[in-house]
Amino acid sequence: PSKRKLSEGANGPALPPPSPLLPTSQLQHTRFPQEESGQEDVVVLGVMKKSQYGPIVGRSEEKSNEIKTTDPNRSDRDRSIFRSPSLVPYHDSCLVKERVLKYLIDIFPEVSDALRSQAAQASGKGLRSTQLGSNIPGHGSYDGSNSHIVDSNAFAEYFTILQQCLNGSENEKHLILSGRHHGIHKDLICLLWKIDEEGRHNDRPSADVAKGTLILFYERLVGLHPEVGDEFTKNFAYAANPNGTEQHVEINDDDKSSDCGKESGYGDSNDDINLDKERRQQNGRVRNAIKRRRVDKKKEHKPKDNDDVPNELDHITKLLEVYVTSARGNEAYNNKYMSHYYKLLLLLASRHQSFRRRMLSHDNWRWSLRAFVLGPTSRGSGPLYDVIFNGTITYLVKDAEFRRVMLLHLLAPQTCDGGKRSFLSQSRLETASLSLLHTIFNSERGSTGEEDNAISIFIDDEHRGMSHVSASVIKFHNRLDDEGGAGTKVGAPIMVVLKGLSLALECLCMVLSSLGLNQMRSLMTEWPEVDDIVSLCTQIVTRTEAEWSKSLADEGAEERNLEAMRIVSHATEVCNIMASEEESR
């Protein structure tokens, strides 16, 4: 831009062009001069934020119009000052994001080092951080408690702004990918493992905001750039096999000079032959030097050493084993941040079959299902509940092996009520386990002739699935006549009782209707609750309208009436199947 005073011929002081990045010491306090109207704008992390009265660019363009009006003879150079490249990014939010992202990635090594040293600095002379944090209120704890001295909010804004700067461009992918472009991807993942491990050992808070925001950033990054997920699921294979990636070879200035004759205009003199010969010899020497350099780089190429993460680390296992706790104090944190951790797992599973296999077979997925969906620590709803439950339903439909694993998990007899009952027969009123069982049966339709299908496993002597579902039918039916509406005596919503009873009866119908005559006869001798179920279903079919009105109460009558109709329909079907079996004897 011109060095002439912008205020010449203008009505007020001109606004200086924004600096691309201000010194760190000025980031939080730098303000631009006030206009006559008292408007002011602030620079945060080097990006100009517009005031409440409008963007900076609009005011700059307004000044430009004033200059042109008051002095039409001004040169084109002066008139174009407001189209300076330093102002261009502020016309396009994507350019702003790309520029800020580059600056943030440039300082990533410093941020990483500071995060890694937090726990060590907090530990003092070998003392546990939980002891040191008692006098620092709110530091590092998501719920405001005093349990840790490590302030996990310290670098949360850094990862939040990184996430906000992502827009899916090729440039940002080049800044991130570790293999070909030598970006921060692997270092970022290793930093996550470091933070996670410190949380597992109580050196950082379990509700670590920096960890949560890092996961949010990585989830969005993988969503925008599938190549990032490819690199991760291959366990950064470029480090172990550098031959499979592009190698960047830098040539010295002396080497570059060998091609200058091509642009010098030589070629018509009598010395052409000698010159060409010398050039060919020089080019040969350069090619040999490049080959040697490539070989040396291949020999020396190793992943960046990391004291905390060994080079042979299985990153997929580390991701599947990220530390999550079901403690009540972490409920808000889990819903806000860790729900995105499970979204990240499901995103990678939807794109990479090998990752999906490992995720579904890993014990941590079943632990998460028990802790946040099926077991007594579940809240029954919320973002975390929805992500895990819906993800499980998705892969029950798609994956036959996962259906077998989950069926056995639902029938395991020592999972609830002090190790006495299964998820299906537990005393707690919940519908998720029955929904999973219904999905398993529904997905197995057409395979009833196979010996190892879900229903065959369900009814065998070892697993005794009919007893588990019978217990579920009985517990929901017992709450049907509670005073004030179904389930009110135990604080359960009416729709939970109705839906649970409907699902349990429908699962019984799906099993009974799939069996042949001989299988039915065999089942009758191995199902001790058969008489209780027949009696209960008869009671449901013969219930009066007044009894149903008492159970359904008045609110949301239409939805509850529909669910009641399903209950009666399923109970009728059970009675009909049992009557047919009785007649065939």
C-alpha positions as CSV (number, residue, x, y, z in Angstrom):
1,P,0.0,0.0,0.0
2,S,1.0,3.6,-0.5
3,K,2.8,5.3,2.3
4,R,0.9,8.5,1.8
5,K,-1.5,9.5,4.6
6,L,-4.8,7.9,4.1
7,S,-6.5,10.6,6.0
8,E,-5.7,13.2,3.3
9,G,-9.0,14.3,1.9
10,A,-11.0,12.1,4.2
11,N,-13.4,13.0,6.9
12,G,-11.7,11.1,9.8
13,P,-8.7,9.1,10.8
14,A,-8.0,6.2,8.5
15,L,-8.2,2.6,9.8
16,P,-4.8,0.8,9.5
17,P,-4.8,-2.5,7.6
18,P,-5.0,-5.5,9.9
19,S,-1.9,-7.3,10.9
20,P,-1.9,-11.0,9.9
21,L,-0.6,-12.1,13.3
22,L,0.2,-9.9,16.2
23,P,2.8,-10.7,18.9
24,T,1.4,-13.0,21.6
25,S,1.7,-10.4,24.3
26,Q,-0.7,-8.1,22.4
27,L,-3.3,-10.6,21.4
28,Q,-5.8,-10.0,24.2
29,H,-5.3,-6.3,24.6
30,T,-4.8,-4.8,21.2
31,R,-7.6,-2.5,20.0
32,F,-8.0,-0.4,16.9
33,P,-8.5,3.4,17.1
34,Q,-12.1,4.4,17.8
35,E,-14.1,6.0,15.1
36,E,-16.1,9.2,15.8
37,S,-19.1,7.1,16.6
38,G,-17.2,5.3,19.3
39,Q,-17.1,2.0,17.5
40,E,-14.2,-0.2,18.2
41,D,-12.9,-3.6,17.0
42,V,-10.6,-6.2,18.7
43,V,-7.9,-8.4,17.3
44,V,-7.9,-11.9,18.9
45,L,-5.3,-14.4,17.7
46,G,-4.5,-12.1,14.9
47,V,-8.0,-12.1,13.4
48,M,-10.0,-8.9,13.3
49,K,-13.4,-9.4,14.9
50,K,-16.2,-7.1,13.6
51,S,-17.9,-4.7,16.0
52,Q,-21.5,-4.7,16.8
53,Y,-22.0,-2.0,14.1
54,G,-20.6,-4.0,11.2
55,P,-17.5,-5.5,9.7
56,I,-14.2,-3.6,9.4
57,V,-14.1,-4.1,5.7
58,G,-17.4,-2.2,5.2
59,R,-15.9,0.8,7.0
60,S,-12.7,0.6,4.9
61,E,-14.8,0.6,1.7
62,E,-16.8,3.5,3.0
63,K,-13.6,5.5,3.5
64,S,-12.5,4.5,0.0
65,N,-15.6,6.0,-1.5
66,E,-15.1,9.2,0.5
67,I,-11.6,9.6,-0.9
68,K,-12.7,9.0,-4.4
69,T,-15.5,11.6,-4.0
70,T,-13.4,14.3,-2.4
71,D,-10.4,13.9,-4.7
72,P,-11.2,12.4,-8.1
73,N,-7.7,13.2,-9.4
74,R,-6.1,10.8,-7.0
75,S,-3.9,8.1,-8.7
76,D,-5.1,4.6,-9.3
77,R,-2.5,3.3,-7.0
78,D,-3.9,5.4,-4.1
79,R,-7.4,4.4,-5.0
80,S,-6.5,0.7,-4.9
81,I,-5.1,0.9,-1.4
82,F,-8.2,-0.5,0.1
83,R,-7.9,-3.5,-2.2
84,S,-4.6,-4.4,-0.6
85,P,-3.8,-8.1,-0.2
86,S,-3.6,-7.6,3.5
87,L,-7.4,-6.9,3.5
88,V,-8.4,-9.5,1.0
89,P,-8.8,-12.4,3.5
90,Y,-11.4,-10.4,5.4
91,H,-13.8,-10.6,2.4
92,D,-13.7,-14.4,2.6
93,S,-14.2,-16.4,5.8
94,C,-12.5,-19.4,4.2
95,L,-9.3,-17.4,3.6
96,V,-9.4,-16.2,7.2
97,K,-9.7,-19.8,8.4
98,E,-6.9,-21.0,6.3
99,R,-4.6,-18.3,7.4
100,V,-5.4,-18.7,11.1
101,L,-5.1,-22.5,10.8
102,K,-1.6,-22.2,9.4
103,Y,-0.5,-19.9,12.2
104,L,-2.1,-22.3,14.8
105,I,-0.4,-25.3,13.3
106,D,2.9,-23.4,13.3
107,I,2.7,-23.1,17.1
108,F,1.5,-26.6,17.7
109,P,4.9,-27.9,18.9
110,E,4.9,-25.3,21.6
111,V,1.3,-26.1,22.6
112,S,2.2,-29.8,22.6
113,D,5.2,-29.3,24.8
114,A,3.3,-27.2,27.3
115,L,0.5,-29.8,27.5
116,R,2.9,-32.6,28.1
117,S,4.7,-30.7,30.9
118,Q,1.5,-29.7,32.7
119,A,1.2,-32.9,34.8
120,A,4.9,-33.0,35.6
121,Q,4.9,-29.4,36.8
122,A,1.8,-30.0,38.8
123,S,3.2,-33.1,40.5
124,G,5.8,-30.9,42.3
125,K,8.3,-33.0,44.3
126,G,6.6,-36.3,43.7
127,L,3.3,-35.4,45.3
128,R,0.0,-36.4,43.6
129,S,-1.7,-33.6,41.8
130,T,-4.9,-34.4,43.7
131,Q,-3.2,-33.2,46.9
132,L,-1.8,-30.1,45.3
133,G,-5.1,-29.1,43.8
134,S,-7.0,-28.7,47.0
135,N,-6.3,-25.0,47.4
136,I,-6.9,-24.0,43.8
137,P,-10.7,-23.8,43.3
138,G,-12.1,-25.0,39.9
139,H,-8.7,-25.8,38.3
140,G,-9.0,-28.5,35.7
141,S,-12.3,-29.9,36.9
142,Y,-15.3,-29.8,34.6
143,D,-17.7,-29.6,37.5
144,G,-15.8,-26.9,39.4
145,S,-14.4,-29.3,42.1
146,N,-10.9,-28.9,43.6
147,S,-9.6,-32.3,42.7
148,H,-6.7,-31.4,40.4
149,I,-4.1,-28.7,40.0
150,V,-3.8,-29.3,36.3
151,D,-6.0,-26.7,34.5
152,S,-7.4,-28.7,31.6
153,N,-9.1,-25.5,30.2
154,A,-5.7,-23.9,29.5
155,F,-5.3,-25.1,25.9
156,A,-9.0,-26.0,25.2
157,E,-9.5,-22.8,23.2
158,Y,-6.5,-23.8,21.0
159,F,-8.2,-27.0,19.8
160,T,-11.6,-25.3,19.6
161,I,-10.3,-22.6,17.2
162,L,-8.5,-25.3,15.2
163,Q,-11.8,-27.0,14.8
164,Q,-13.6,-23.8,13.8
165,C,-10.9,-23.1,11.2
166,L,-11.5,-26.4,9.3
167,N,-13.4,-26.0,6.0
168,G,-12.3,-29.0,4.0
169,S,-9.7,-27.4,1.8
170,E,-6.7,-29.2,0.2
171,N,-4.3,-26.8,2.0
172,E,-5.4,-27.8,5.5
173,K,-5.1,-31.5,4.6
174,H,-1.5,-30.9,3.6
175,L,-0.9,-29.2,6.9
176,I,-2.3,-32.2,8.8
177,L,-1.3,-35.4,7.0
178,S,1.9,-36.9,8.4
179,G,3.0,-39.2,5.6
180,R,3.5,-37.3,2.4
181,H,3.2,-33.8,3.7
182,H,4.9,-34.2,7.1
183,G,2.0,-32.6,8.9
184,I,1.0,-32.7,12.6
185,H,-1.3,-35.7,12.4
186,K,0.8,-38.3,14.2
187,D,2.1,-35.8,16.7
188,L,-1.5,-34.8,17.4
189,I,-2.6,-38.4,18.0
190,C,0.4,-39.1,20.3
191,L,-0.5,-36.0,22.3
192,L,-4.0,-37.4,22.7
193,W,-2.6,-40.7,24.0
194,K,-0.3,-38.7,26.5
195,I,-3.2,-36.7,27.9
196,D,-5.4,-39.8,28.1
197,E,-2.8,-41.8,29.9
198,E,-2.3,-39.1,32.5
199,G,-6.1,-39.0,33.1
200,R,-6.1,-42.7,33.5
201,H,-3.4,-42.4,36.2
202,N,-5.2,-39.5,37.9
203,D,-2.4,-37.0,36.9
204,R,-5.0,-35.0,35.0
205,P,-8.8,-34.7,35.7
206,S,-11.0,-37.4,34.2
207,A,-13.2,-34.6,32.8
208,D,-10.3,-33.2,30.8
209,V,-11.5,-30.3,28.7
210,A,-8.4,-30.2,26.6
211,K,-8.8,-33.9,25.8
212,G,-12.5,-33.3,24.9
213,T,-11.8,-30.4,22.6
214,L,-9.0,-32.3,20.9
215,I,-11.4,-35.2,20.2
216,L,-14.0,-32.7,18.8
217,F,-11.3,-31.3,16.5
218,Y,-10.2,-34.8,15.4
219,E,-13.7,-36.0,14.7
220,R,-14.4,-33.0,12.4
221,L,-11.0,-33.4,10.8
222,V,-11.7,-37.1,9.9
223,G,-15.2,-36.1,8.7
224,L,-13.9,-33.5,6.3
225,H,-10.8,-35.5,5.1
226,P,-11.2,-39.3,4.7
227,E,-7.4,-39.4,4.0
228,V,-6.8,-38.6,7.7
229,G,-8.8,-41.7,8.6
230,D,-7.0,-43.8,6.0
231,E,-3.6,-42.8,7.5
232,F,-4.8,-43.5,11.0
233,T,-6.4,-46.9,10.3
234,K,-3.2,-47.9,8.5
235,N,-1.3,-47.1,11.8
236,F,0.8,-44.5,10.0
237,A,2.3,-47.3,7.8
238,Y,4.4,-44.7,6.0
239,A,6.7,-44.7,9.0
240,A,7.3,-48.4,8.8
241,N,7.5,-48.5,5.0
242,P,8.9,-45.3,3.7
243,N,9.2,-46.9,0.2
244,G,5.5,-46.5,-0.3
245,T,5.4,-42.8,0.1
246,E,6.7,-39.9,-2.0
247,Q,10.1,-38.7,-0.9
248,H,10.9,-35.0,-1.2
249,V,14.5,-34.4,-2.4
250,E,16.0,-31.0,-2.1
251,I,18.7,-29.9,-4.5
252,N,21.4,-27.5,-3.6
253,D,21.9,-24.3,-5.5
254,D,24.9,-25.8,-7.2
255,D,22.8,-28.7,-8.5
256,K,20.1,-26.3,-9.8
257,S,22.7,-24.4,-11.8
258,S,23.2,-27.4,-14.1
259,D,19.9,-26.5,-15.9
260,C,20.6,-22.8,-16.4
261,G,21.9,-23.4,-19.9
262,K,18.4,-24.4,-21.1
263,E,17.2,-20.9,-20.5
264,S,20.3,-18.9,-21.4
265,G,19.8,-18.9,-25.2
266,Y,22.9,-21.0,-25.9
267,G,22.7,-23.7,-28.5
268,D,23.7,-22.2,-31.9
269,S,27.4,-21.7,-31.4
270,N,30.2,-24.1,-32.5
271,D,30.8,-25.1,-28.8
272,D,27.4,-26.7,-28.7
273,I,28.8,-30.3,-28.8
274,N,31.2,-29.7,-26.0
275,L,28.6,-27.8,-24.0
276,D,26.1,-30.6,-24.4
277,K,28.6,-33.2,-23.4
278,E,29.5,-31.2,-20.2
279,R,25.9,-30.7,-19.5
280,R,25.1,-34.4,-19.8
281,Q,28.0,-35.3,-17.5
282,Q,26.8,-32.7,-15.0
283,N,23.2,-34.0,-15.2
284,G,24.5,-37.5,-14.7
285,R,26.4,-36.4,-11.6
286,V,23.2,-34.7,-10.3
287,R,21.1,-37.8,-10.9
288,N,23.6,-40.0,-9.1
289,A,23.7,-37.6,-6.2
290,I,19.9,-37.6,-6.0
291,K,19.8,-41.4,-6.0
292,R,22.4,-41.6,-3.2
293,R,20.4,-39.0,-1.3
294,R,17.2,-40.9,-1.7
295,V,18.8,-44.1,-0.5
296,D,20.3,-42.3,2.5
297,K,16.9,-40.9,3.3
298,K,15.3,-44.2,3.1
299,K,17.8,-45.7,5.5
300,E,17.5,-42.8,7.9
301,H,13.8,-42.2,7.6
302,K,12.2,-43.0,10.9
303,P,9.1,-41.7,12.7
304,K,9.7,-38.8,15.0
305,D,11.0,-40.1,18.3
306,N,8.6,-39.7,21.2
307,D,9.6,-40.5,24.7
308,D,6.0,-41.2,25.7
309,V,4.8,-43.2,22.7
310,P,6.9,-46.0,21.2
311,N,7.3,-46.2,17.5
312,E,5.7,-49.6,17.2
313,L,2.6,-48.5,19.1
314,D,-0.8,-49.8,17.8
315,H,-2.7,-46.5,17.5
316,I,-6.0,-48.3,16.7
317,T,-5.9,-50.1,20.1
318,K,-5.0,-46.9,21.8
319,L,-8.1,-45.2,20.3
320,L,-10.4,-48.1,21.2
321,E,-9.1,-48.0,24.8
322,V,-9.4,-44.2,25.5
323,Y,-10.2,-43.7,29.1
324,V,-13.9,-43.1,29.8
325,T,-15.6,-43.2,33.2
326,S,-19.2,-43.6,34.1
327,A,-18.9,-41.6,37.3
328,R,-22.0,-39.4,37.9
329,G,-19.7,-36.3,38.2
330,N,-18.6,-36.8,34.6
331,E,-22.2,-37.0,33.2
332,A,-22.2,-33.5,31.7
333,Y,-18.7,-33.9,30.4
334,N,-19.5,-37.3,28.8
335,N,-22.5,-35.9,27.0
336,K,-20.7,-32.9,25.7
337,Y,-17.4,-34.4,24.7
338,M,-17.2,-38.2,25.0
339,S,-20.3,-38.7,22.9
340,H,-18.1,-37.3,20.0
341,Y,-15.5,-39.9,20.9
342,Y,-18.0,-42.7,20.1
343,K,-19.1,-40.7,17.0
344,L,-15.5,-40.8,15.9
345,L,-15.3,-44.5,16.3
346,L,-18.5,-45.0,14.4
347,L,-17.3,-42.7,11.6
348,L,-14.1,-44.7,11.2
349,A,-16.0,-48.0,11.4
350,S,-18.4,-46.8,8.6
351,R,-15.4,-46.2,6.3
352,H,-12.9,-48.9,7.2
353,Q,-14.0,-52.5,7.6
354,S,-10.9,-53.6,9.4
355,F,-11.4,-50.9,12.0
356,R,-15.1,-51.9,12.3
357,R,-14.1,-55.5,13.0
358,R,-11.7,-54.5,15.8
359,M,-14.1,-52.0,17.3
360,L,-17.1,-54.5,17.5
361,S,-14.9,-57.3,18.9
362,H,-13.3,-55.1,21.5
363,D,-14.5,-55.4,25.1
364,N,-14.6,-51.6,25.5
365,W,-17.6,-51.3,23.2
366,R,-19.6,-53.8,25.2
367,W,-18.4,-52.1,28.4
368,S,-19.7,-48.8,27.1
369,L,-23.0,-50.4,26.2
370,R,-23.3,-51.8,29.7
371,A,-22.2,-48.6,31.5
372,F,-24.2,-46.0,29.5
373,V,-27.1,-47.8,28.0
374,L,-28.1,-51.2,29.6
375,G,-26.7,-51.2,33.1
376,P,-27.8,-49.4,36.3
377,T,-25.4,-46.5,35.7
378,S,-27.3,-45.6,32.5
379,R,-29.4,-42.4,32.5
380,G,-31.8,-43.8,29.9
381,S,-31.3,-40.9,27.5
382,G,-28.9,-38.2,26.4
383,P,-26.4,-37.7,23.6
384,L,-24.0,-40.4,24.9
385,Y,-26.8,-42.9,25.3
386,D,-28.1,-42.2,21.8
387,V,-24.8,-42.5,20.0
388,I,-23.9,-45.9,21.6
389,F,-27.4,-47.4,21.3
390,N,-27.9,-46.3,17.7
391,G,-24.4,-47.4,16.7
392,T,-25.1,-50.8,18.2
393,I,-28.4,-51.2,16.4
394,T,-26.7,-50.2,13.1
395,Y,-24.1,-53.0,13.3
396,L,-26.5,-55.6,14.7
397,V,-28.3,-55.2,11.4
398,K,-25.1,-55.4,9.3
399,D,-22.8,-57.8,11.1
400,A,-23.9,-61.4,11.8
401,E,-20.9,-62.1,14.0
402,F,-21.6,-59.0,16.1
403,R,-25.2,-60.3,16.5
404,R,-23.9,-63.6,18.0
405,V,-21.6,-61.7,20.4
406,M,-24.3,-59.3,21.5
407,L,-26.9,-62.1,22.0
408,L,-24.6,-63.9,24.4
409,H,-23.8,-60.5,26.1
410,L,-27.6,-59.9,26.7
411,L,-28.0,-63.4,28.1
412,A,-25.0,-63.5,30.3
413,P,-26.5,-64.3,33.8
414,Q,-24.0,-62.5,36.0
415,T,-24.2,-58.9,34.7
416,C,-26.9,-57.2,36.8
417,D,-28.4,-57.1,40.3
418,G,-25.3,-58.2,42.1
419,G,-24.4,-60.8,39.5
420,K,-27.7,-62.7,39.7
421,R,-29.5,-61.6,36.6
422,S,-28.9,-60.8,32.9
423,F,-29.7,-57.5,31.1
424,L,-33.0,-58.9,30.0
425,S,-34.1,-60.2,33.4
426,Q,-32.7,-57.3,35.5
427,S,-35.1,-55.6,38.0
428,R,-34.5,-52.2,36.4
429,L,-37.2,-51.1,34.0
430,E,-35.4,-50.3,30.7
431,T,-36.2,-51.1,27.0
432,A,-32.8,-50.9,25.4
433,S,-31.9,-54.6,25.9
434,L,-35.3,-55.7,24.5
435,S,-34.8,-53.4,21.5
436,L,-31.4,-55.0,20.8
437,L,-32.9,-58.5,21.1
438,H,-35.7,-57.6,18.8
439,T,-33.2,-56.2,16.2
440,I,-31.2,-59.5,16.5
441,F,-34.3,-61.6,15.9
442,N,-35.5,-59.4,13.1
443,S,-32.2,-59.5,11.3
444,E,-32.0,-63.3,11.5
445,R,-35.3,-63.9,9.7
446,G,-34.7,-66.4,6.9
447,S,-31.9,-68.2,8.7
448,T,-34.1,-70.3,11.1
449,G,-32.9,-73.5,9.5
450,E,-29.3,-72.9,10.5
451,E,-28.1,-74.6,13.6
452,D,-26.2,-71.6,14.9
453,N,-28.8,-68.9,14.2
454,A,-29.8,-66.5,16.9
455,I,-33.0,-68.2,17.9
456,S,-31.4,-71.6,18.2
457,I,-28.8,-70.2,20.5
458,F,-31.5,-68.3,22.4
459,I,-33.6,-71.3,23.3
460,D,-30.9,-73.9,24.0
461,D,-30.4,-75.5,27.4
462,E,-27.2,-73.5,28.1
463,H,-28.6,-70.0,27.6
464,R,-32.3,-70.5,28.5
465,G,-33.4,-67.3,26.7
466,M,-37.1,-67.9,27.1
467,S,-36.8,-67.6,30.9
468,H,-35.0,-64.3,30.6
469,V,-37.7,-62.8,28.4
470,S,-40.4,-64.3,30.5
471,A,-38.9,-62.5,33.5
472,S,-39.0,-59.3,31.5
473,V,-42.7,-59.8,30.6
474,I,-43.6,-60.4,34.2
475,K,-41.8,-57.3,35.6
476,F,-43.4,-54.9,33.1
477,H,-46.9,-56.5,33.6
478,N,-46.6,-56.1,37.3
479,R,-46.2,-52.3,36.9
480,L,-49.2,-52.1,34.6
481,D,-51.8,-51.5,37.4
482,D,-49.8,-49.0,39.5
483,E,-52.0,-46.3,41.0
484,G,-51.8,-43.2,39.0
485,G,-50.7,-44.9,35.8
486,A,-48.3,-47.7,34.8
487,G,-44.9,-47.5,36.4
488,T,-45.7,-44.6,38.7
489,K,-45.0,-46.5,41.9
490,V,-41.4,-47.0,40.9
491,G,-41.0,-43.7,39.1
492,A,-40.9,-45.2,35.6
493,P,-42.5,-43.3,32.7
494,I,-45.7,-44.9,31.5
495,M,-44.4,-45.3,27.9
496,V,-41.4,-47.2,29.2
497,V,-43.7,-49.8,30.9
498,L,-45.9,-50.0,27.8
499,K,-43.0,-50.2,25.3
500,G,-41.1,-52.7,27.4
501,L,-44.1,-55.1,27.7
502,S,-44.9,-54.8,24.0
503,L,-41.2,-55.5,23.0
504,A,-41.0,-58.5,25.4
505,L,-44.2,-60.1,24.1
506,E,-43.2,-59.4,20.5
507,C,-39.8,-61.2,21.1
508,L,-41.7,-64.2,22.5
509,C,-43.9,-64.2,19.4
510,M,-40.9,-64.0,17.0
511,V,-39.3,-67.1,18.7
512,L,-42.5,-69.2,19.0
513,S,-43.6,-68.5,15.4
514,S,-40.2,-69.6,14.0
515,L,-40.2,-73.0,15.6
516,G,-41.4,-76.2,14.1
517,L,-43.8,-78.7,15.8
518,N,-41.0,-80.8,17.3
519,Q,-39.1,-77.8,18.5
520,M,-42.2,-76.4,20.2
521,R,-42.8,-79.7,22.0
522,S,-39.2,-79.8,23.2
523,L,-39.4,-76.2,24.3
524,M,-42.5,-76.8,26.4
525,T,-40.6,-79.2,28.6
526,E,-37.7,-76.8,29.0
527,W,-39.6,-73.6,29.6
528,P,-40.6,-73.5,33.3
529,E,-42.5,-70.1,33.0
530,V,-44.7,-71.3,30.1
531,D,-47.9,-71.5,32.3
532,D,-47.3,-68.1,33.9
533,I,-46.9,-66.5,30.5
534,V,-50.1,-68.1,29.1
535,S,-52.0,-66.9,32.1
536,L,-50.6,-63.4,31.9
537,C,-51.3,-63.1,28.2
538,T,-54.9,-64.2,28.9
539,Q,-55.3,-61.4,31.5
540,I,-54.0,-58.9,29.0
541,V,-56.4,-60.0,26.3
542,T,-59.4,-59.8,28.7
543,R,-58.6,-56.5,30.3
544,T,-61.5,-54.0,30.3
545,E,-61.4,-50.5,28.8
546,A,-61.6,-49.1,32.3
547,E,-58.5,-51.0,33.4
548,W,-56.6,-49.8,30.4
549,S,-57.7,-46.2,31.0
550,K,-56.3,-46.4,34.6
551,S,-53.0,-47.7,33.3
552,L,-52.7,-45.2,30.5
553,A,-53.8,-42.1,32.4
554,D,-54.8,-39.1,30.3
555,E,-51.6,-37.5,28.9
556,G,-50.6,-38.5,25.4
557,A,-53.6,-40.8,25.1
558,E,-53.2,-41.5,21.4
559,E,-49.6,-42.7,21.6
560,R,-50.3,-44.8,24.7
561,N,-53.4,-46.3,23.1
562,L,-51.4,-47.4,20.1
563,E,-48.8,-49.1,22.3
564,A,-51.6,-50.8,24.3
565,M,-53.1,-52.1,21.1
566,R,-49.7,-53.7,20.2
567,I,-49.6,-55.3,23.6
568,V,-53.0,-56.9,23.2
569,S,-52.1,-58.0,19.6
570,H,-48.9,-59.7,20.7
571,A,-50.5,-61.3,23.8
572,T,-53.3,-62.7,21.5
573,E,-50.7,-64.2,19.1
574,V,-48.9,-65.9,22.0
575,C,-52.2,-67.4,23.2
576,N,-53.1,-68.6,19.7
577,I,-49.7,-70.3,19.2
578,M,-49.9,-72.0,22.6
579,A,-53.4,-73.2,21.8
580,S,-52.3,-74.6,18.5
581,E,-49.5,-76.5,20.2
582,E,-51.9,-77.9,22.8
583,E,-54.3,-79.1,20.1
584,S,-51.4,-80.9,18.2
585,R,-50.6,-83.1,21.2
